[in-house]
Amino acid sequence: MSAIASGFLKSTAILDLEHRGRDRYIACCLLDGEGEIALLDPGPSSTINTLQRKLQDRGITVSDIGSILLTHIHFDHAGATGALVKLNPNIRVYAHSKGATHLRDPKRLVESASRVFGTSIEEFWGPFDPVPAQNLHTLYGGELIAIGSREFEVLYTPGHAVHHVSFFETSSKVAFVGDAAGVRINDSFVYPATPPPDVDLGSIDNSLELIQARTPERLFLTHFGLMARVEWHIADFRDRLLRWSEFVRLSLEQQGDDSQRAREFSEMAKAELSSVLTKAEAAWFENLISFQQSWYGLARYWRRRNDYPDTPSGSL
């Protein structure tokens, strides 16, 4: 192991937030910059007690946190941010400008997420407290953020969400990519997460090219952890996204309603999982990810581009 890699592993910790007792579902990244501590994607507010406990295990409290870096503002990545700022009003919060507005006033974000995922969203993820404007540092892409002695380049990487950014650390050659490059727990399968409402295939492709241009040696995925084999990962992601998005496009040309189409997509995805993963690994994805939501996200994308019938009333 190189000196840089060894130093990186000592100064970066992956905290499993154990959302609803589930392992390897949501990772918060703890960044030690030798003079400043930062959190990247602190997770939902429902796991804030777990986060604090795992920080305390390392001799850290919320009062020690100087910055929070957000890849995007979905509940599972950013929901705890406002609560953490309440505990420590000195925390700087870095988020893309298109997400920062909703951090200041999350009402529309909560309403939109509730329409997609159900009215129990805050019960599932916890409340989404606002972040005061004075704590927010808006990003557009191209900035350099210093966390103590460490430096991170901001990459604007939409596609999963219009306000998604990634952070690349040149010294360690790690790209912290949130959900821009999917979900992975082993070296045999990358799941392309495509929930509504912002999925855009062209933007995903451009974002992957931007990440690849930095030649990262590892990816940090919020779902889940640090992963090597970057070129294989991105190739597998691209291939599966292309095939699955075409499945959705063709499904919109067939007779049936959206609930039926989403069920058929889910069955296809589960069959593919079972063909390449162990039974336990396939069960992990089935228990933790909504395949049907991926269909709805891709269907929304195709409906915006093509003259397909609108989503029937009552569907997502």
C-alpha contacts under 8 A as a table, 3 or more apart, distances in Angstrom:
res1	aa1	res2	aa2	distance
1	M	5	A	6.21
1	M	6	S	6.29
2	S	5	A	5.12
2	S	6	S	6.09
3	A	6	S	5.05
3	A	7	G	6.05
4	I	7	G	5.13
4	I	8	F	6.04
4	I	171	S	7.14
4	I	172	S	6.25
5	A	8	F	4.99
5	A	9	L	6.23
5	A	172	S	6.33
6	S	9	L	5.32
6	S	10	K	6.45
7	G	10	K	5.16
7	G	11	S	6.28
8	F	11	S	5.16
8	F	12	T	5.92
8	F	172	S	6.35
9	L	12	T	5.27
9	L	13	A	7.03
10	K	13	A	7.45
11	S	31	L	6.13
11	S	32	D	4.86
11	S	33	G	7.05
12	T	29	C	6.91
12	T	30	L	5.60
12	T	31	L	4.87
12	T	32	D	6.18
13	A	29	C	5.84
13	A	30	L	5.02
13	A	31	L	6.79
14	I	27	A	6.12
14	I	28	C	5.98
14	I	29	C	4.89
14	I	30	L	6.37
14	I	225	G	6.47
14	I	226	L	7.95
15	L	27	A	5.47
15	L	28	C	5.09
15	L	29	C	6.15
15	L	30	L	7.13
15	L	51	L	7.44
15	L	54	K	6.97
16	D	23	D	6.81
16	D	24	R	6.21
16	D	25	Y	7.40
16	D	26	I	6.12
16	D	27	A	4.87
16	D	28	C	6.62
17	L	23	D	7.79
17	L	25	Y	7.68
17	L	26	I	5.74
17	L	27	A	6.07
17	L	28	C	6.91
17	L	43	G	7.36
17	L	47	T	6.09
17	L	50	T	6.00
17	L	51	L	6.13
18	E	21	G	5.02
18	E	22	R	4.97
18	E	23	D	5.16
18	E	24	R	7.17
18	E	25	Y	6.88
18	E	26	I	6.95
18	E	47	T	7.37
18	E	50	T	7.41
19	H	22	R	5.45
19	H	23	D	7.43
19	H	25	Y	6.96
19	H	26	I	6.85
19	H	46	S	7.58
19	H	47	T	6.10
22	R	25	Y	6.32
23	D	26	I	7.90
24	R	27	A	7.05
24	R	185	I	7.66
24	R	223	H	6.95
24	R	224	F	5.79
24	R	225	G	7.91
25	Y	222	T	7.93
25	Y	223	H	5.54
25	Y	224	F	6.22
25	Y	288	L	7.24
26	I	43	G	6.82
26	I	76	D	7.17
26	I	77	H	7.89
26	I	222	T	5.71
26	I	223	H	5.43
26	I	224	F	6.41
27	A	41	D	7.73
27	A	42	P	7.96
27	A	43	G	7.45
27	A	221	L	7.63
27	A	222	T	4.89
27	A	223	H	6.28
27	A	224	F	5.92
27	A	225	G	6.23
28	C	39	L	6.87
28	C	40	L	6.03
28	C	41	D	5.39
28	C	42	P	5.07
28	C	43	G	6.35
28	C	222	T	6.76
29	C	39	L	5.70
29	C	40	L	4.98
29	C	41	D	6.73
29	C	42	P	7.42
30	L	37	I	7.34
30	L	38	A	6.07
30	L	39	L	4.84
30	L	40	L	6.52
31	L	37	I	5.76
31	L	38	A	5.05
31	L	39	L	6.04
31	L	40	L	7.44
31	L	147	I	7.95
32	D	35	G	7.59
32	D	36	E	6.26
32	D	37	I	4.79
32	D	38	A	6.60
32	D	147	I	7.79
32	D	148	G	7.80
33	G	36	E	5.00
33	G	37	I	5.93
33	G	38	A	7.73
33	G	147	I	5.23
33	G	148	G	4.29
33	G	149	S	5.26
33	G	150	R	5.48
34	E	37	I	7.63
34	E	148	G	5.63
34	E	149	S	6.14
35	G	148	G	5.04
35	G	149	S	7.33
36	E	64	D	7.90
36	E	65	I	7.26
36	E	66	G	6.01
36	E	147	I	5.90
36	E	148	G	4.81
37	I	64	D	6.58
37	I	65	I	5.09
37	I	66	G	5.63
37	I	67	S	6.92
37	I	147	I	7.18
37	I	148	G	7.68
38	A	65	I	5.59
38	A	66	G	5.72
38	A	67	S	4.67
38	A	68	I	5.55
38	A	69	L	7.31
38	A	147	I	6.97
39	L	42	P	6.02
39	L	65	I	7.32
39	L	67	S	6.50
39	L	68	I	4.84
39	L	69	L	6.23
40	L	68	I	5.71
40	L	69	L	4.59
40	L	70	L	5.87
40	L	71	T	7.62
41	D	68	I	7.27
41	D	69	L	6.30
41	D	70	L	5.11
41	D	71	T	6.59
41	D	77	H	4.83
41	D	78	A	5.80
41	D	178	G	7.78
41	D	222	T	7.38
42	P	51	L	7.78
42	P	68	I	7.52
42	P	70	L	7.98
42	P	77	H	6.07
42	P	78	A	6.00
42	P	79	G	7.70
42	P	80	A	6.20
42	P	81	T	6.72
43	G	47	T	6.98
43	G	48	I	7.77
43	G	75	F	7.14
43	G	76	D	4.97
43	G	77	H	4.23
43	G	78	A	5.32
43	G	79	G	5.93
43	G	80	A	5.80
43	G	81	T	7.92
44	P	47	T	5.82
44	P	48	I	7.07
44	P	75	F	5.53
44	P	76	D	4.80
44	P	77	H	6.16
44	P	78	A	6.04
44	P	79	G	4.09
44	P	80	A	4.74
44	P	125	W	5.57
44	P	126	G	6.50
44	P	128	F	7.96
45	S	48	I	5.13
45	S	79	G	5.22
45	S	80	A	3.87
45	S	81	T	7.61
45	S	83	A	6.95
45	S	125	W	6.48
45	S	126	G	5.07
45	S	127	P	6.31
45	S	128	F	6.96
46	S	49	N	7.65
46	S	80	A	7.56
46	S	124	F	7.59
46	S	125	W	5.38
46	S	126	G	4.51
46	S	127	P	7.62
47	T	50	T	5.27
47	T	51	L	6.25
47	T	80	A	7.82
48	I	51	L	4.90
48	I	52	Q	6.13
48	I	80	A	6.46
49	N	52	Q	5.12
49	N	53	R	6.14
50	T	53	R	5.06
50	T	54	K	6.18
51	L	54	K	5.23
51	L	55	L	6.17
52	Q	55	L	5.03
52	Q	56	Q	6.06
52	Q	61	T	6.80
52	Q	62	V	7.12
53	R	56	Q	5.05
53	R	57	D	6.28
54	K	57	D	5.05
54	K	58	R	6.83
55	L	58	R	5.27
55	L	59	G	6.47
55	L	60	I	4.95
55	L	61	T	6.14
55	L	62	V	7.96
56	Q	59	G	4.74
56	Q	60	I	4.93
56	Q	61	T	5.90
57	D	60	I	7.37
60	I	64	D	6.26
61	T	64	D	5.44
61	T	65	I	7.28
62	V	65	I	5.35
62	V	84	L	7.03
62	V	87	L	6.92
62	V	88	N	6.46
63	S	66	G	8.00
63	S	87	L	7.37
63	S	88	N	5.50
65	I	68	I	7.78
65	I	88	N	7.83
65	I	91	I	6.45
66	G	90	N	6.95
66	G	91	I	4.98
66	G	92	R	6.29
67	S	91	I	5.16
67	S	92	R	4.57
67	S	93	V	5.81
67	S	94	Y	7.53
67	S	147	I	7.76
68	I	81	T	7.60
68	I	91	I	6.96
68	I	92	R	6.19
68	I	93	V	4.81
68	I	94	Y	6.19
69	L	93	V	6.13
69	L	94	Y	4.95
69	L	95	A	6.67
70	L	73	I	6.81
70	L	77	H	7.26
70	L	78	A	6.54
70	L	93	V	7.50
70	L	94	Y	6.05
70	L	95	A	5.33
70	L	165	V	7.71
71	T	77	H	7.62
71	T	95	A	6.93
71	T	96	H	8.00
71	T	164	H	5.49
71	T	165	V	4.87
71	T	166	S	5.67
71	T	167	F	7.76
71	T	177	V	6.98
71	T	178	G	5.51
71	T	179	D	7.99
72	H	77	H	6.79
72	H	78	A	6.97
72	H	95	A	6.87
72	H	96	H	7.39
72	H	99	G	6.90
72	H	161	A	7.26
72	H	163	H	6.01
72	H	164	H	4.75
72	H	165	V	6.57
72	H	178	G	7.53
73	I	77	H	6.21
73	I	78	A	4.94
73	I	79	G	7.25
73	I	95	A	7.89
73	I	99	G	6.17
73	I	103	L	7.49
73	I	163	H	7.77
74	H	77	H	5.51
74	H	78	A	5.92
74	H	79	G	7.02
75	F	78	A	5.45
75	F	79	G	4.48
75	F	125	W	6.54
75	F	128	F	7.41
76	D	79	G	6.22
76	D	125	W	7.00
77	H	80	A	7.98
77	H	222	T	7.61
78	A	81	T	5.50
79	G	82	G	7.21
79	G	125	W	7.47
79	G	126	G	7.46
79	G	127	P	7.13
79	G	128	F	5.06
79	G	129	D	7.40
80	A	83	A	5.36
80	A	84	L	6.17
80	A	128	F	6.79
80	A	129	D	7.53
81	T	84	L	5.18
81	T	85	V	6.29
81	T	93	V	7.97
81	T	128	F	7.97
81	T	129	D	7.45
81	T	131	V	7.14
82	G	85	V	5.10
82	G	86	K	6.28
82	G	103	L	7.86
82	G	128	F	6.85
82	G	129	D	4.61
82	G	130	P	5.14
82	G	131	V	4.76
83	A	86	K	5.08
83	A	87	L	6.55
83	A	128	F	7.84
83	A	129	D	5.93
84	L	87	L	5.11
84	L	88	N	6.19
85	V	88	N	4.80
85	V	89	P	4.90
85	V	90	N	7.19
85	V	91	I	5.92
85	V	131	V	6.93
86	K	89	P	5.70
88	N	91	I	6.04
89	P	135	N	7.61
90	N	135	N	7.30
91	I	135	N	6.52
92	R	135	N	5.06
92	R	136	L	6.20
92	R	137	H	6.88
93	V	135	N	5.82
93	V	136	L	4.89
93	V	137	H	5.83
94	Y	136	L	6.14
94	Y	137	H	4.84
94	Y	138	T	5.96
94	Y	139	L	6.75
95	A	99	G	6.33
95	A	100	A	5.75
95	A	136	L	7.41
95	A	137	H	6.58
95	A	138	T	5.39
95	A	139	L	5.67
95	A	165	V	7.75
96	H	99	G	5.34
96	H	100	A	6.02
96	H	138	T	5.41
96	H	139	L	4.35
96	H	140	Y	5.72
96	H	141	G	7.91
96	H	163	H	5.57
96	H	164	H	6.84
96	H	165	V	6.63
97	S	100	A	5.01
97	S	101	T	6.81
97	S	138	T	4.93
97	S	139	L	5.54
97	S	140	Y	6.29
97	S	163	H	7.19
98	K	101	T	6.31
98	K	102	H	7.82
98	K	162	V	7.32
98	K	163	H	5.13
99	G	102	H	5.46
99	G	103	L	6.47
99	G	163	H	5.38
100	A	103	L	4.95
100	A	104	R	6.40
100	A	136	L	7.03
100	A	138	T	6.41
101	T	104	R	5.39
101	T	105	D	6.51
102	H	105	D	4.94
102	H	106	P	4.64
102	H	107	K	7.49
102	H	108	R	7.14
102	H	109	L	6.22
103	L	106	P	5.40
103	L	130	P	5.49
103	L	131	V	5.49
104	R	130	P	5.08
104	R	131	V	4.96
104	R	132	P	5.83
104	R	133	A	6.04
105	D	108	R	7.56
105	D	130	P	5.62
105	D	131	V	7.66
106	P	109	L	5.04
106	P	110	V	6.10
106	P	128	F	6.82
106	P	129	D	7.27
106	P	130	P	6.04
107	K	110	V	5.28
107	K	111	E	6.23
108	R	111	E	4.99
108	R	112	S	5.97
109	L	112	S	5.18
109	L	113	A	6.07
110	V	113	A	5.17
110	V	114	S	5.97
110	V	128	F	7.61
111	E	114	S	5.10
111	E	115	R	6.33
112	S	115	R	5.23
112	S	116	V	6.53
113	A	116	V	5.14
113	A	117	F	5.88
113	A	118	G	7.47
113	A	121	I	7.25
114	S	117	F	5.20
114	S	118	G	4.62
114	S	119	T	4.86
114	S	120	S	7.21
114	S	121	I	5.85
115	R	118	G	5.69
115	R	119	T	7.07
115	R	316	L	7.36
116	V	196	P	7.27
116	V	316	L	5.81
117	F	120	S	7.87
117	F	121	I	6.49
118	G	121	I	5.93
119	T	122	E	7.65
120	S	123	E	5.10
120	S	124	F	6.21
121	I	124	F	5.07
121	I	125	W	6.01
121	I	126	G	7.57
122	E	125	W	5.04
122	E	126	G	4.51
122	E	127	P	5.18
122	E	128	F	7.55
123	E	126	G	5.40
123	E	127	P	7.58
131	V	135	N	6.83
131	V	136	L	7.23
132	P	135	N	5.59
132	P	136	L	6.96
133	A	136	L	5.33
139	L	143	E	7.11
139	L	154	V	7.70
140	Y	143	E	7.45
140	Y	154	V	7.96
140	Y	156	Y	6.56
141	G	154	V	5.08
141	G	155	L	4.85
141	G	156	Y	4.61
141	G	165	V	7.25
142	G	153	E	6.49
142	G	154	V	5.26
142	G	155	L	6.02
142	G	156	Y	7.58
143	E	153	E	5.94
143	E	154	V	5.27
144	L	151	E	6.54
144	L	152	F	5.55
144	L	153	E	4.63
144	L	154	V	6.17
145	I	151	E	5.61
145	I	152	F	5.12
145	I	153	E	6.47
145	I	154	V	7.47
146	A	149	S	6.77
146	A	150	R	5.64
146	A	151	E	4.51
146	A	152	F	6.44
147	I	150	R	5.10
147	I	151	E	6.19
147	I	152	F	7.85
148	G	151	E	7.96
150	R	169	E	7.70
151	E	169	E	6.13
151	E	170	T	7.57
152	F	167	F	5.69
152	F	168	F	5.27
152	F	169	E	4.67
152	F	170	T	7.23
153	E	167	F	5.47
153	E	168	F	5.02
153	E	169	E	6.41
153	E	170	T	7.87
154	V	165	V	6.66
154	V	166	S	5.95
154	V	167	F	4.83
154	V	168	F	6.60
155	L	165	V	5.50
155	L	166	S	5.04
155	L	167	F	6.02
155	L	168	F	7.36
155	L	210	L	7.48
155	L	211	I	7.71
156	Y	163	H	7.98
156	Y	164	H	6.47
156	Y	165	V	4.51
156	Y	166	S	6.43
156	Y	207	S	7.32
157	T	163	H	7.94
157	T	164	H	5.41
157	T	165	V	4.88
157	T	166	S	6.20
157	T	180	A	6.65
157	T	203	S	7.50
157	T	204	I	7.31
157	T	206	N	7.71
157	T	207	S	4.55
157	T	208	L	7.66
157	T	210	L	7.65
158	P	161	A	5.38
158	P	162	V	4.74
158	P	163	H	6.11
158	P	164	H	4.89
158	P	165	V	6.84
158	P	180	A	7.31
158	P	200	D	7.91
158	P	203	S	5.71
158	P	204	I	6.34
158	P	207	S	6.41
159	G	162	V	6.11
159	G	164	H	7.57
159	G	180	A	7.04
159	G	198	D	6.82
159	G	199	V	5.21
159	G	200	D	4.71
159	G	201	L	6.30
159	G	202	G	7.32
159	G	203	S	4.58
159	G	204	I	4.21
159	G	205	D	7.89
159	G	207	S	7.27
160	H	164	H	7.09
160	H	179	D	6.67
160	H	180	A	5.87
160	H	193	A	7.30
160	H	194	T	6.18
160	H	195	P	7.57
160	H	198	D	6.31
160	H	199	V	4.98
160	H	200	D	6.91
160	H	204	I	6.79
161	A	164	H	5.31
161	A	197	P	7.80
161	A	198	D	5.00
161	A	199	V	6.20
162	V	198	D	5.90
162	V	199	V	7.86
164	H	180	A	7.45
165	V	177	V	7.37
166	S	175	A	6.91
166	S	176	F	5.57
166	S	177	V	4.65
166	S	178	G	6.75
166	S	180	A	7.74
167	F	175	A	5.80
167	F	176	F	5.04
167	F	177	V	6.66
168	F	173	K	6.98
168	F	174	V	5.92
168	F	175	A	4.40
168	F	176	F	6.15
168	F	214	R	7.78
169	E	172	S	5.77
169	E	173	K	5.56
169	E	174	V	5.55
169	E	175	A	6.49
170	T	173	K	4.84
170	T	174	V	7.17
173	K	214	R	7.85
173	K	215	T	7.37
173	K	216	P	4.78
173	K	217	E	5.50
173	K	218	R	6.81
174	V	216	P	5.39
174	V	217	E	6.02
174	V	218	R	4.92
174	V	219	L	5.66
174	V	220	F	7.03
175	A	211	I	7.20
175	A	216	P	5.97
175	A	218	R	6.47
175	A	219	L	4.95
175	A	220	F	6.15
176	F	219	L	5.85
176	F	220	F	4.53
176	F	221	L	6.67
177	V	180	A	5.51
177	V	181	A	6.56
177	V	219	L	6.62
177	V	220	F	5.95
177	V	221	L	5.94
177	V	222	T	7.77
178	G	181	A	7.43
178	G	220	F	7.00
178	G	221	L	5.17
178	G	222	T	5.07
178	G	223	H	7.72
179	D	182	G	5.18
179	D	183	V	7.08
179	D	193	A	7.15
179	D	221	L	6.58
179	D	222	T	6.70
179	D	223	H	7.52
180	A	204	I	7.10
180	A	207	S	7.39
180	A	208	L	7.56
181	A	192	P	7.05
181	A	208	L	7.16
181	A	221	L	7.67
181	A	234	I	6.94
181	A	237	F	6.92
182	G	190	V	6.30
182	G	191	Y	5.40
182	G	192	P	4.50
182	G	193	A	5.45
182	G	221	L	7.52
182	G	223	H	7.77
182	G	237	F	6.92
183	V	190	V	5.66
183	V	191	Y	4.91
183	V	192	P	6.45
183	V	193	A	6.83
183	V	221	L	6.87
183	V	222	T	7.91
183	V	223	H	5.21
183	V	224	F	6.58
184	R	187	D	7.69
184	R	189	F	6.44
184	R	190	V	4.98
184	R	191	Y	6.39
184	R	221	L	7.66
184	R	223	H	6.55
184	R	224	F	6.11
185	I	189	F	7.86
185	I	223	H	7.64
185	I	224	F	6.04
185	I	225	G	7.90
186	N	189	F	6.77
187	D	229	R	7.85
188	S	276	V	6.81
188	S	277	L	7.12
189	F	236	D	7.20
189	F	273	L	7.82
189	F	276	V	7.19
189	F	277	L	7.45
190	V	233	H	6.64
190	V	236	D	6.22
190	V	237	F	5.51
190	V	240	R	7.90
191	Y	237	F	6.73
191	Y	240	R	7.62
192	P	237	F	6.12
192	P	240	R	7.18
192	P	241	L	5.94
193	A	294	S	6.29
194	T	199	V	5.89
194	T	293	Q	7.36
194	T	294	S	4.63
194	T	295	W	7.51
194	T	297	G	5.34
194	T	298	L	6.38
195	P	198	D	7.66
195	P	199	V	6.82
195	P	293	Q	5.29
195	P	294	S	4.84
195	P	295	W	7.62
195	P	296	Y	6.70
195	P	297	G	4.41
195	P	298	L	7.49
196	P	199	V	6.22
196	P	293	Q	7.14
196	P	294	S	7.49
196	P	296	Y	6.28
196	P	297	G	3.89
196	P	298	L	7.50
196	P	300	R	6.96
197	P	297	G	6.00
197	P	300	R	7.05
198	D	297	G	7.47
198	D	301	Y	7.81
199	V	297	G	6.02
199	V	298	L	6.64
199	V	300	R	7.88
199	V	301	Y	6.17
200	D	203	S	5.42
200	D	204	I	6.26
200	D	301	Y	6.15
201	L	204	I	5.02
201	L	205	D	6.26
201	L	301	Y	7.87
202	G	205	D	5.19
202	G	206	N	6.32
203	S	206	N	5.06
203	S	207	S	6.00
204	I	207	S	5.08
204	I	208	L	6.19
205	D	208	L	5.23
205	D	209	E	6.36
205	D	238	R	7.92
206	N	209	E	5.12
206	N	210	L	6.29
207	S	210	L	5.03
207	S	211	I	6.28
208	L	211	I	5.08
208	L	212	Q	6.05
208	L	234	I	7.40
209	E	212	Q	5.02
209	E	213	A	6.04
210	L	213	A	5.20
210	L	214	R	7.09
211	I	214	R	5.67
211	I	215	T	7.29
211	I	216	P	7.45
212	Q	215	T	5.15
212	Q	216	P	6.75
216	P	219	L	7.05
216	P	230	V	7.13
217	E	228	A	6.27
217	E	229	R	7.48
217	E	230	V	6.37
218	R	226	L	6.41
218	R	227	M	5.33
218	R	228	A	4.57
218	R	229	R	7.18
218	R	230	V	6.08
219	L	225	G	7.96
219	L	226	L	5.58
219	L	227	M	5.17
219	L	228	A	6.58
219	L	230	V	6.84
220	F	224	F	7.53
220	F	225	G	5.41
220	F	226	L	4.47
220	F	227	M	6.36
221	L	224	F	5.00
221	L	225	G	5.12
221	L	226	L	6.39
221	L	227	M	7.52
222	T	225	G	6.14
227	M	230	V	7.30
229	R	232	W	5.54
229	R	233	H	6.10
230	V	233	H	4.93
230	V	234	I	6.22
231	E	234	I	5.37
231	E	235	A	6.16
232	W	235	A	5.09
232	W	236	D	6.01
233	H	236	D	5.25
233	H	237	F	6.11
234	I	237	F	4.96
234	I	238	R	6.06
235	A	238	R	5.15
235	A	239	D	6.13
236	D	239	D	5.19
236	D	240	R	6.15
237	F	240	R	5.42
237	F	241	L	6.02
238	R	241	L	5.23
238	R	242	L	6.09
239	D	242	L	5.29
239	D	243	R	6.33
240	R	243	R	5.16
240	R	244	W	5.93
241	L	244	W	5.18
241	L	245	S	5.81
242	L	245	S	5.32
242	L	246	E	6.22
243	R	246	E	5.24
243	R	247	F	6.28
244	W	247	F	4.94
244	W	248	V	6.36
245	S	248	V	5.09
245	S	249	R	6.20
245	S	298	L	6.18
246	E	249	R	4.93
246	E	250	L	6.12
247	F	250	L	5.33
247	F	251	S	6.14
247	F	265	F	7.54
248	V	251	S	4.96
248	V	252	L	6.47
248	V	265	F	7.30
248	V	295	W	6.46
248	V	298	L	6.60
248	V	299	A	6.19
249	R	252	L	5.42
249	R	253	E	7.08
249	R	298	L	7.97
249	R	299	A	6.89
249	R	302	W	6.36
250	L	253	E	5.29
250	L	254	Q	6.89
251	S	254	Q	5.28
251	S	261	R	6.28
252	L	255	Q	7.81
252	L	261	R	7.80
252	L	299	A	7.48
252	L	308	Y	6.83
253	E	308	Y	7.57
256	G	260	Q	6.38
256	G	261	R	6.85
257	D	260	Q	5.49
257	D	261	R	6.35
257	D	312	P	7.47
258	D	261	R	4.96
258	D	262	A	5.96
258	D	311	T	7.10
258	D	312	P	7.30
258	D	315	S	6.86
259	S	262	A	5.14
259	S	263	R	6.18
259	S	315	S	7.34
260	Q	263	R	5.11
260	Q	264	E	6.28
261	R	264	E	5.15
261	R	265	F	6.25
262	A	265	F	5.04
262	A	266	S	6.14
262	A	291	F	7.87
262	A	292	Q	4.97
262	A	293	Q	7.83
262	A	295	W	5.59
262	A	296	Y	7.06
263	R	266	S	5.00
263	R	267	E	6.21
263	R	292	Q	6.45
264	E	267	E	5.10
264	E	268	M	6.25
265	F	268	M	5.09
265	F	269	A	6.18
265	F	291	F	7.34
265	F	292	Q	6.91
265	F	295	W	6.55
266	S	269	A	5.11
266	S	270	K	6.10
266	S	291	F	5.08
266	S	292	Q	5.65
266	S	295	W	7.87
267	E	270	K	5.18
267	E	271	A	6.15
268	M	271	A	5.19
268	M	272	E	6.35
269	A	272	E	5.14
269	A	273	L	6.22
269	A	291	F	7.12
270	K	273	L	4.97
270	K	274	S	6.20
270	K	282	A	7.63
270	K	286	E	7.32
271	A	274	S	5.16
271	A	275	S	6.34
272	E	275	S	5.11
272	E	276	V	6.73
273	L	276	V	5.64
273	L	277	L	5.77
273	L	282	A	5.64
274	S	277	L	5.48
274	S	278	T	6.94
274	S	279	K	6.77
274	S	282	A	5.88
277	L	280	A	7.91
277	L	281	E	5.76
277	L	282	A	5.67
278	T	281	E	5.16
278	T	282	A	6.09
279	K	282	A	5.19
279	K	283	A	6.12
280	A	283	A	5.06
280	A	284	W	6.31
281	E	284	W	5.03
281	E	285	F	6.73
282	A	285	F	5.40
282	A	286	E	6.27
283	A	286	E	4.95
283	A	287	N	5.89
284	W	287	N	5.33
284	W	288	L	6.13
285	F	288	L	5.25
285	F	289	I	5.54
286	E	289	I	5.79
286	E	290	S	7.35
286	E	291	F	7.90
290	S	293	Q	5.36
290	S	294	S	6.85
291	F	294	S	5.15
291	F	295	W	6.66
292	Q	295	W	5.07
292	Q	296	Y	6.46
293	Q	296	Y	5.03
293	Q	297	G	6.22
294	S	297	G	5.15
294	S	298	L	6.30
295	W	298	L	5.26
295	W	299	A	5.91
296	Y	299	A	4.97
296	Y	300	R	6.07
296	Y	316	L	6.66
297	G	300	R	5.25
297	G	301	Y	6.47
298	L	301	Y	5.00
298	L	302	W	6.35
299	A	302	W	5.17
299	A	303	R	6.03
300	R	303	R	5.10
300	R	304	R	6.23
301	Y	304	R	5.34
301	Y	305	R	6.58
302	W	305	R	5.09
302	W	306	N	5.83
302	W	308	Y	7.69
303	R	306	N	5.25
303	R	307	D	6.47
303	R	308	Y	5.37
303	R	309	P	7.32
303	R	310	D	7.01
304	R	307	D	7.81
311	T	315	S	6.26
311	T	316	L	7.13
312	P	315	S	5.74
